[in-house]
């Protein structure tokens, strides 16, 4: 399996046991007692954290979030058929997450909308389909899959529109490509700073806070640890700037909490272009689609 897939999936899996805990002080205290990575979700920890959503209570160590599963499904489908269409991508996800389908786990809003829209189509109901306007990072899944297989960003964006009409995703595909190119001759921090010339204007302030703060937590003055890309991308910039290597970045990402698994997918994918993915991470992660 391509290194970018190993990086994306292992960083996702590493955080899943504490995913959607929105209590940074609690996670900081917990880290003093035990390793935060590759934990099995513990309801008692979610209860003690208070601000938390236990979305994957039955997940085992090495499992990934729904977005991680979608990445597995899409990668395999594109490897078999690089011409996979947007409608076929929708069908692929629907067949897995529909009631009675093989996927057993949390289904986020974009998945719920897909189920609703496919249902009214199949039943020919007189209902308007729900808009697919996701901003929860799932729009980066096609970029990771197509990058792993040497396909174009235009292909990635065409597939991403199965779930989103937010063109910020497409813009950041090119930003990340430039960043990856810069990894060859620049430090991660320099590559991040050089990328600021190309990011959408509305991200300029937050990304500058991420890169110019004195501590990684300074970014929390302007964003939360929630799922939306307007929060996640500045936080990812801060994590990458203030860490030294793949494992360090995944640890800090997990410690921040919130949407840590889905953020980790993008962090791991990007870092895979800079250095090797730790073998211990790969060994602990369920990399293949079930």
ZIFEN-V595784 format. One record per pair of residues at least 12 apart in sequence whose C-alpha atoms are under 6 Angstrom apart, sorted by the first residue. I is the first residue (numbers start at 1). J is the second residue. Records with the same first field share a line. If there is no record, write none. Layout:
# ZIFEN-V595784
I=J, J
This chain:
# ZIFEN-V595784
4=148, 269, 272
7=268, 269, 272, 277
8=265, 268, 269
10=281, 282, 285
11=264, 265, 268
12=64, 261, 264, 265
13=62, 63, 64
14=37, 38
15=37, 254, 260, 261
16=261
17=39, 40, 41
19=259, 260, 261
20=52, 53, 258, 259
21=52, 257, 258
22=51, 52, 257, 258
24=256
27=255
38=61
39=61
40=60, 61
41=57
55=106
62=284, 285, 286
63=286
71=141
72=289
75=145
86=159, 162
117=129
132=163, 164
133=164, 165
134=163, 164
135=228, 229
136=227, 228, 229
137=229
139=160
142=156, 160
143=156
157=170
179=191
189=241
206=234
207=234
210=234, 238
216=238
225=258
226=258, 259
227=259
246=271
